[in-house]
Amino acid sequence: MVKPFYLFGVEVGVQNAVGAEDYGLYYAMFNFTFLFNVLLDLGINNFQKIKVAQDAESGMQNMATLLPMKILLSGLYMVVTIVAALIIGFEGDYWFFIGWLMINHILSVFLLMFRANLAGLHLFIRDSFLSVIDRLLMIMGVGYLLWFGSEKFEIETFVLLQTAAYAFAIVLALILTPAGKRLILPKVSMLAMVSMAKQTWPFALLILLMTAYNKLDGIMLERLADQGTLEAGIYAQAFRILDAGNSFAFLYAGLLLPMFARMLHEGKAVKELYSLVDQACRLLIIPAGVVCIISLFFGDWLMHLLYDEHADESALSLVWLMGSFVFLASGYVFGTLITASAEMKALNWIAFGTVLLNVVLNWMLIPEYGSEGAAFTSFISLGFMAIAQILFSYQKFDLALKPWLMRAIILWALALLAVFVASYFKLSPSASIFFVLGISVVSFFTFVIDRSMILDEIRKRT
């Protein structure tokens, strides 16, 4: 619950305080500096999570090579990002954001590396706590300045507080790492680093492609649209709703990767593997569809509730962005399964097709339709990605599609029916949303969730 509170309590407050244009500049530069994030990671974090899950002792020994390797990659990342910024022609205020956001991305990647170790060791509570601690600190720091500060809040302050929060979280991650696995002496060996890069490069390519189709929208808006920073700010307002839902899905995917990796490594039967896939589809994809339905019918009201400016324009983008939420959720299930099975070639080809489609559509639509064009592009490209991943997964693992999909169709139909009932009785938007959620939750626990699994777990614990 921390991340949605951060998004709607802190980020919304910051954007309302500084205005859509100033926030749009920050959003575009955040996406730009994140675009080269692959140089910081090279696929190491996912690789490390899988290795530690398969063999904790040897996986943790990788840290001797990974720590100095990360430091060298950080220097390379900064050089490449600065050169790219000079080529594009960023100037003036842009450089404050480029400099500090580069530092923030570096700190974030180190934090993710320490979290990968904890997840690989199946210390999921510690990993989950670390996943929100930086946001919790931001809620306290930014929240205080927004609501009790005497001076006007500046977007630059927001960036600096992010730096402090990441630094604190890294120290805490080291403390939460088990004592016997915390102190591993770094070993600077170019041969070991090259060997590691050869093993992780398919993961690195995937991260590069995923980063491209996730972050190009904001950059291309700032460059191609009339009033680019404003359009980026409008897009950011709608994207924040998607980001809130994405927070839950991303956390669950972080748990799925080491689970899938261990099951495949131990040669578990297809039936056991499908049981986990089916559960993940029920818990991620089906609720995502309900959120999409609510956003489709009540998005305009939500935008006016949250923002002081440009709510109508953001509502147009929200429809397409939330439509892609189901595709994102399916990617967290099937893309994670493909990653755990080391079928990186297929996953990278799918990601490459998604990026190509994203760039072409953005180039065509953004100059005329601005943020709405970027949102529509996201819907189409993520739809392509999700369908391709599902088809490959079901062919590779011979999984059954019908059980969870039939439940999804029934629950989504009931949610739509609830929308029309609320409209017929002329309920207020807030009452309508609660009514639709109520019907969906009851339906979810009635015939979507696997109640026998929950009852078995309760019996074990009692």
C-alpha positions as CSV (number, residue, x, y, z in Angstrom):
1,M,0.0,0.0,0.0
2,V,3.0,2.3,0.4
3,K,3.6,2.7,-3.3
4,P,0.1,3.8,-4.3
5,F,0.1,6.2,-1.4
6,Y,3.4,7.6,-2.6
7,L,2.1,7.9,-6.1
8,F,-1.1,9.6,-5.3
9,G,-0.1,11.4,-2.1
10,V,3.4,12.5,-3.0
11,E,3.9,12.5,-6.8
12,V,0.4,14.0,-7.4
13,G,1.1,16.6,-4.7
14,V,4.4,17.5,-6.3
15,Q,3.0,17.8,-9.8
16,N,0.1,20.0,-8.6
17,A,2.6,22.1,-6.7
18,V,5.2,22.6,-9.5
19,G,2.8,22.5,-12.5
20,A,2.5,20.1,-15.4
21,E,5.3,21.7,-17.5
22,D,8.0,21.6,-14.8
23,Y,7.0,18.1,-13.8
24,G,7.0,17.2,-17.5
25,L,10.7,18.3,-17.8
26,Y,11.5,16.1,-14.8
27,Y,9.5,13.2,-16.3
28,A,11.2,13.4,-19.7
29,M,14.7,13.6,-18.1
30,F,13.9,10.7,-15.8
31,N,13.0,8.6,-18.8
32,F,16.0,9.8,-20.8
33,T,18.5,8.9,-18.0
34,F,16.7,5.6,-17.4
35,L,17.0,4.7,-21.1
36,F,20.7,3.8,-20.6
37,N,20.0,1.9,-17.3
38,V,21.0,-1.4,-19.1
39,L,24.7,-0.3,-18.8
40,L,24.3,-0.2,-15.1
41,D,22.8,-3.7,-14.8
42,L,23.7,-5.8,-17.9
43,G,21.0,-8.2,-16.8
44,I,23.0,-9.0,-13.6
45,N,20.1,-8.6,-11.2
46,N,17.8,-11.1,-12.8
47,F,20.8,-13.4,-13.5
48,Q,21.8,-13.2,-9.8
49,K,18.3,-13.8,-8.5
50,I,18.1,-17.0,-10.5
51,K,21.6,-18.2,-9.5
52,V,21.0,-17.6,-5.8
53,A,17.6,-19.3,-6.0
54,Q,19.3,-22.4,-7.6
55,D,22.3,-22.5,-5.4
56,A,22.6,-20.0,-2.6
57,E,26.3,-20.5,-1.7
58,S,27.7,-20.2,-5.2
59,G,25.3,-17.5,-6.2
60,M,26.4,-15.3,-3.3
61,Q,30.0,-15.8,-4.2
62,N,29.2,-14.0,-7.5
63,M,29.1,-10.8,-5.4
64,A,32.9,-10.7,-5.3
65,T,32.9,-10.0,-9.0
66,L,29.7,-8.1,-9.2
67,L,30.5,-5.3,-6.9
68,P,33.6,-3.9,-8.7
69,M,31.9,-4.7,-12.0
70,K,28.9,-2.5,-11.0
71,I,31.2,0.4,-10.1
72,L,32.9,0.2,-13.5
73,L,29.6,0.0,-15.2
74,S,28.4,3.1,-13.3
75,G,31.2,5.1,-14.8
76,L,30.4,3.8,-18.3
77,Y,26.8,4.6,-17.8
78,M,27.5,8.2,-16.9
79,V,29.8,8.8,-19.8
80,V,27.3,7.3,-22.4
81,T,24.4,9.3,-20.9
82,I,26.3,12.6,-20.9
83,V,27.5,12.1,-24.5
84,A,23.9,11.2,-25.7
85,A,22.6,14.3,-23.9
86,L,25.2,16.5,-25.7
87,I,24.3,15.0,-29.1
88,I,20.6,15.6,-28.6
89,G,21.3,19.1,-27.5
90,F,19.9,19.3,-23.9
91,E,21.0,22.5,-22.2
92,G,20.3,24.8,-19.2
93,D,18.0,23.4,-16.5
94,Y,18.1,20.0,-18.2
95,W,21.6,19.3,-16.9
96,F,20.6,19.5,-13.2
97,F,18.1,16.7,-13.7
98,I,20.4,14.7,-15.9
99,G,23.2,14.8,-13.3
100,W,21.2,14.0,-10.2
101,L,18.9,11.5,-11.9
102,M,22.0,9.6,-13.1
103,I,23.1,9.3,-9.5
104,N,19.7,8.2,-8.4
105,H,19.6,5.4,-11.1
106,I,23.0,4.2,-10.0
107,L,21.9,4.0,-6.3
108,S,18.7,2.3,-7.4
109,V,20.5,-0.4,-9.3
110,F,22.8,-1.2,-6.3
111,L,19.7,-1.5,-4.1
112,L,18.1,-3.8,-6.6
113,M,21.3,-6.0,-6.6
114,F,21.1,-6.4,-2.8
115,R,17.4,-7.1,-3.1
116,A,18.0,-9.8,-5.8
117,N,20.2,-11.6,-3.2
118,L,17.4,-11.6,-0.6
119,A,14.8,-12.7,-3.1
120,G,17.1,-15.5,-4.3
121,L,17.5,-16.7,-0.7
122,H,13.7,-16.6,-0.5
123,L,13.8,-13.9,2.2
124,F,10.7,-12.3,0.6
125,I,9.6,-10.3,3.7
126,R,12.9,-8.5,3.8
127,D,12.9,-8.0,0.0
128,S,9.4,-6.6,0.1
129,F,10.2,-4.2,3.0
130,L,13.2,-2.9,1.1
131,S,11.1,-2.5,-2.1
132,V,9.1,0.3,-0.3
133,I,11.5,1.8,2.3
134,D,12.7,4.5,-0.1
135,R,9.1,5.5,-1.0
136,L,8.3,5.5,2.7
137,L,11.1,8.0,3.4
138,M,9.9,10.1,0.5
139,I,6.4,10.2,1.9
140,M,7.7,11.5,5.2
141,G,10.2,14.0,3.7
142,V,8.2,15.3,0.7
143,G,4.9,15.1,2.5
144,Y,6.3,17.3,5.3
145,L,7.6,20.0,2.9
146,L,4.3,19.9,0.8
147,W,1.9,20.2,3.7
148,F,3.9,22.0,6.3
149,G,6.8,23.8,4.5
150,S,6.7,27.6,4.4
151,E,8.4,28.0,1.0
152,K,7.1,27.0,-2.5
153,F,8.1,23.4,-3.3
154,E,10.5,23.0,-6.2
155,I,10.9,20.0,-8.4
156,E,14.7,20.1,-7.8
157,T,14.0,19.4,-4.1
158,F,12.1,16.3,-5.0
159,V,15.1,14.9,-7.0
160,L,17.5,15.5,-4.1
161,L,15.3,13.8,-1.6
162,Q,15.2,10.8,-3.9
163,T,19.0,10.6,-3.6
164,A,18.9,10.6,0.2
165,A,16.2,8.0,0.3
166,Y,18.1,5.6,-2.0
167,A,21.3,6.0,0.0
168,F,19.5,5.1,3.3
169,A,17.8,2.1,1.7
170,I,21.2,0.7,0.5
171,V,22.6,0.9,4.0
172,L,19.5,-0.9,5.3
173,A,19.8,-3.6,2.6
174,L,23.3,-4.4,3.8
175,I,22.1,-4.7,7.4
176,L,19.2,-7.0,6.4
177,T,21.5,-9.3,4.4
178,P,22.3,-12.4,6.5
179,A,25.5,-11.9,8.4
180,G,27.3,-14.9,6.9
181,K,26.6,-13.6,3.3
182,R,27.1,-9.9,3.9
183,L,30.9,-9.5,3.9
184,I,32.3,-10.8,0.6
185,L,35.6,-9.3,-0.4
186,P,35.5,-7.7,-3.8
187,K,37.7,-9.4,-6.4
188,V,38.8,-7.2,-9.3
189,S,39.4,-9.6,-12.2
190,M,38.7,-8.5,-15.8
191,L,38.6,-12.1,-16.8
192,A,35.9,-12.9,-14.3
193,M,34.0,-9.7,-15.3
194,V,34.1,-10.7,-19.0
195,S,33.0,-14.2,-18.1
196,M,30.1,-12.8,-16.1
197,A,29.1,-10.4,-19.0
198,K,29.0,-13.4,-21.4
199,Q,26.5,-15.1,-19.1
200,T,24.3,-12.1,-18.5
201,W,24.3,-10.4,-21.9
202,P,20.9,-12.0,-23.0
203,F,19.4,-10.6,-19.8
204,A,21.0,-7.2,-20.6
205,L,19.6,-7.1,-24.1
206,L,16.1,-7.9,-22.7
207,I,16.4,-5.0,-20.2
208,L,17.6,-2.7,-22.9
209,L,14.6,-3.5,-25.1
210,M,12.1,-3.4,-22.2
211,T,13.5,-0.1,-21.1
212,A,13.1,1.3,-24.6
213,Y,9.4,0.5,-24.9
214,N,8.7,1.6,-21.4
215,K,10.5,4.9,-21.4
216,L,10.6,6.1,-25.1
217,D,7.1,7.5,-24.8
218,G,8.1,10.4,-22.4
219,I,11.3,11.2,-24.4
220,M,9.6,11.2,-27.8
221,L,6.7,13.3,-26.4
222,E,9.2,16.0,-25.2
223,R,11.0,16.0,-28.6
224,L,8.2,15.5,-31.1
225,A,5.0,17.1,-29.7
226,D,4.2,20.8,-29.8
227,Q,4.7,22.1,-26.2
228,G,6.7,18.9,-25.5
229,T,7.3,19.3,-21.8
230,L,3.6,20.1,-21.3
231,E,2.5,17.0,-23.2
232,A,5.0,14.9,-21.2
233,G,3.5,16.2,-18.0
234,I,-0.1,15.4,-19.2
235,Y,1.0,11.9,-20.1
236,A,2.7,11.5,-16.7
237,Q,-0.6,12.3,-15.0
238,A,-2.3,9.4,-16.7
239,F,0.6,7.1,-16.5
240,R,0.7,7.5,-12.7
241,I,-2.5,5.5,-12.4
242,L,-1.0,2.7,-14.4
243,D,2.2,2.9,-12.3
244,A,0.1,2.4,-9.2
245,G,-1.4,-0.8,-10.4
246,N,2.0,-1.8,-11.8
247,S,3.5,-1.6,-8.4
248,F,1.5,-4.5,-7.1
249,A,2.1,-6.6,-10.3
250,F,5.8,-5.9,-10.3
251,L,6.2,-7.0,-6.6
252,Y,4.4,-10.3,-7.4
253,A,6.6,-10.9,-10.5
254,G,9.7,-10.4,-8.3
255,L,8.5,-13.4,-6.2
256,L,7.6,-15.5,-9.3
257,L,11.0,-15.4,-10.9
258,P,13.0,-17.3,-8.2
259,M,10.0,-19.6,-7.7
260,F,9.8,-20.5,-11.4
261,A,13.7,-20.8,-11.6
262,R,13.8,-23.2,-8.7
263,M,10.9,-25.3,-10.0
264,L,12.5,-25.6,-13.5
265,H,16.0,-26.3,-12.0
266,E,14.6,-29.1,-9.8
267,G,12.7,-30.5,-12.8
268,K,9.2,-30.2,-11.4
269,A,6.3,-31.7,-13.3
270,V,4.4,-29.6,-15.8
271,K,1.3,-30.0,-13.6
272,E,3.1,-28.3,-10.7
273,L,4.4,-25.5,-12.9
274,Y,1.0,-24.9,-14.4
275,S,-0.5,-24.7,-10.9
276,L,1.8,-21.7,-10.2
277,V,1.1,-20.1,-13.6
278,D,-2.6,-20.5,-13.1
279,Q,-2.5,-19.0,-9.7
280,A,-0.5,-16.0,-10.9
281,C,-2.9,-15.4,-13.8
282,R,-5.8,-15.4,-11.4
283,L,-4.1,-13.0,-8.9
284,L,-2.6,-10.6,-11.5
285,I,-4.4,-10.6,-14.9
286,I,-8.0,-11.0,-13.7
287,P,-7.9,-8.1,-11.1
288,A,-6.0,-6.0,-13.8
289,G,-9.0,-6.3,-16.0
290,V,-11.3,-5.0,-13.3
291,V,-9.1,-2.0,-12.8
292,C,-9.2,-1.3,-16.6
293,I,-13.0,-1.4,-16.6
294,I,-13.1,1.1,-13.7
295,S,-10.6,3.4,-15.5
296,L,-12.5,3.2,-18.8
297,F,-15.8,4.4,-17.3
298,F,-14.7,6.6,-14.4
299,G,-11.3,7.9,-15.6
300,D,-12.5,11.4,-16.2
301,W,-13.8,11.7,-12.7
302,L,-10.5,10.2,-11.3
303,M,-8.4,12.7,-13.2
304,H,-10.4,15.7,-12.0
305,L,-10.2,14.3,-8.4
306,L,-6.4,14.1,-8.5
307,Y,-5.2,17.0,-10.6
308,D,-5.6,20.8,-10.7
309,E,-4.7,21.2,-14.4
310,H,-5.2,19.3,-17.7
311,A,-7.5,16.6,-16.2
312,D,-9.6,16.3,-19.4
313,E,-6.5,15.7,-21.6
314,S,-5.0,13.2,-19.2
315,A,-8.3,11.3,-19.1
316,L,-8.1,10.6,-22.8
317,S,-4.6,9.1,-22.3
318,L,-5.8,7.1,-19.3
319,V,-8.3,5.1,-21.3
320,W,-5.5,3.6,-23.5
321,L,-2.9,3.3,-20.8
322,M,-5.1,1.4,-18.4
323,G,-6.3,-0.8,-21.3
324,S,-2.7,-1.9,-21.6
325,F,-2.6,-2.9,-17.9
326,V,-3.9,-6.4,-18.6
327,F,-1.1,-6.8,-21.1
328,L,1.5,-5.7,-18.6
329,A,0.1,-8.1,-16.0
330,S,0.2,-11.0,-18.4
331,G,3.8,-10.0,-19.2
332,Y,4.7,-10.3,-15.5
333,V,3.5,-13.9,-15.6
334,F,4.5,-15.3,-18.9
335,G,7.6,-13.0,-19.5
336,T,8.8,-14.0,-16.1
337,L,8.3,-17.7,-16.9
338,I,10.2,-17.4,-20.1
339,T,13.0,-15.6,-18.3
340,A,13.3,-18.3,-15.6
341,S,13.5,-21.0,-18.3
342,A,16.4,-19.1,-19.9
343,E,14.6,-18.9,-23.3
344,M,16.1,-15.4,-23.7
345,K,16.4,-15.6,-27.5
346,A,12.6,-15.8,-28.0
347,L,12.0,-13.2,-25.3
348,N,14.4,-10.8,-26.9
349,W,12.9,-11.2,-30.4
350,I,9.4,-10.4,-28.9
351,A,10.8,-7.4,-27.1
352,F,12.5,-6.2,-30.3
353,G,9.3,-6.4,-32.2
354,T,7.5,-4.5,-29.5
355,V,10.1,-1.7,-29.5
356,L,10.0,-1.4,-33.3
357,L,6.2,-1.1,-33.2
358,N,6.4,1.4,-30.4
359,V,8.9,3.7,-32.1
360,V,7.1,3.7,-35.5
361,L,3.7,4.4,-34.0
362,N,5.0,7.1,-31.7
363,W,6.7,8.8,-34.7
364,M,3.5,8.7,-36.6
365,L,1.0,9.7,-33.9
366,I,2.7,12.0,-31.4
367,P,3.1,15.1,-33.6
368,E,-0.7,15.1,-34.3
369,Y,-2.2,13.5,-31.1
370,G,0.4,14.3,-28.4
371,S,0.0,12.4,-25.2
372,E,-3.1,10.5,-26.4
373,G,-1.1,9.2,-29.4
374,A,1.6,8.0,-27.1
375,A,-0.9,6.2,-24.9
376,F,-2.5,4.5,-27.9
377,T,0.9,3.4,-29.0
378,S,1.5,1.9,-25.6
379,F,-1.7,-0.1,-25.8
380,I,-1.0,-1.5,-29.2
381,S,2.7,-2.4,-28.6
382,L,2.1,-4.0,-25.2
383,G,-0.8,-5.9,-26.6
384,F,1.5,-7.4,-29.2
385,M,4.1,-8.2,-26.6
386,A,1.6,-10.0,-24.3
387,I,0.0,-12.1,-27.0
388,A,3.4,-13.2,-28.3
389,Q,4.6,-14.2,-24.8
390,I,1.4,-16.1,-24.0
391,L,1.6,-18.1,-27.3
392,F,5.2,-18.9,-26.8
393,S,4.7,-20.0,-23.2
394,Y,1.8,-22.3,-24.0
395,Q,3.7,-23.9,-26.9
396,K,6.9,-24.3,-24.9
397,F,5.3,-25.7,-21.6
398,D,2.1,-27.2,-23.0
399,L,0.0,-25.3,-20.5
400,A,-3.8,-25.1,-20.5
401,L,-5.3,-21.7,-21.2
402,K,-9.0,-22.3,-20.5
403,P,-9.3,-22.5,-16.7
404,W,-8.1,-19.0,-15.7
405,L,-9.3,-17.4,-18.9
406,M,-12.9,-18.5,-18.5
407,R,-12.9,-17.2,-15.0
408,A,-11.5,-13.9,-16.2
409,I,-14.2,-13.5,-18.8
410,I,-17.0,-14.2,-16.3
411,L,-15.6,-11.8,-13.7
412,W,-15.1,-9.0,-16.2
413,A,-18.6,-9.5,-17.5
414,L,-20.0,-9.1,-14.0
415,A,-17.9,-6.0,-13.5
416,L,-19.3,-4.5,-16.7
417,L,-22.8,-5.4,-15.5
418,A,-22.1,-3.7,-12.2
419,V,-21.1,-0.5,-14.1
420,F,-24.4,-0.5,-16.0
421,V,-26.4,-1.2,-12.9
422,A,-24.7,1.8,-11.2
423,S,-25.4,3.9,-14.2
424,Y,-29.1,2.9,-14.3
425,F,-29.6,3.9,-10.6
426,K,-27.6,7.1,-11.2
427,L,-25.0,6.4,-8.4
428,S,-22.3,9.0,-7.9
429,P,-18.9,8.2,-9.4
430,S,-17.4,7.3,-6.0
431,A,-20.4,5.1,-5.1
432,S,-20.3,3.5,-8.5
433,I,-16.6,2.6,-8.1
434,F,-17.2,1.1,-4.7
435,F,-20.1,-0.9,-6.0
436,V,-18.2,-2.3,-9.0
437,L,-15.2,-3.1,-6.7
438,G,-17.6,-4.8,-4.2
439,I,-19.2,-7.0,-6.9
440,S,-15.7,-7.8,-8.3
441,V,-14.2,-8.8,-4.9
442,V,-17.2,-11.0,-4.0
443,S,-17.0,-12.7,-7.4
444,F,-13.2,-13.1,-7.1
445,F,-13.4,-15.0,-3.8
446,T,-16.4,-16.9,-5.0
447,F,-15.2,-18.6,-8.2
448,V,-11.8,-17.1,-9.2
449,I,-9.5,-17.8,-6.2
450,D,-8.5,-21.3,-5.5
451,R,-10.3,-21.7,-2.1
452,S,-9.1,-25.3,-1.6
453,M,-5.4,-24.1,-1.7
454,I,-6.2,-21.5,1.0
455,L,-8.1,-24.0,3.1
456,D,-5.2,-26.5,2.9
457,E,-2.8,-23.8,4.0
458,I,-5.0,-22.8,6.9
459,R,-5.2,-26.5,8.0
460,K,-1.4,-26.8,7.9
461,R,-0.9,-23.7,10.0
462,T,-3.5,-24.7,12.6
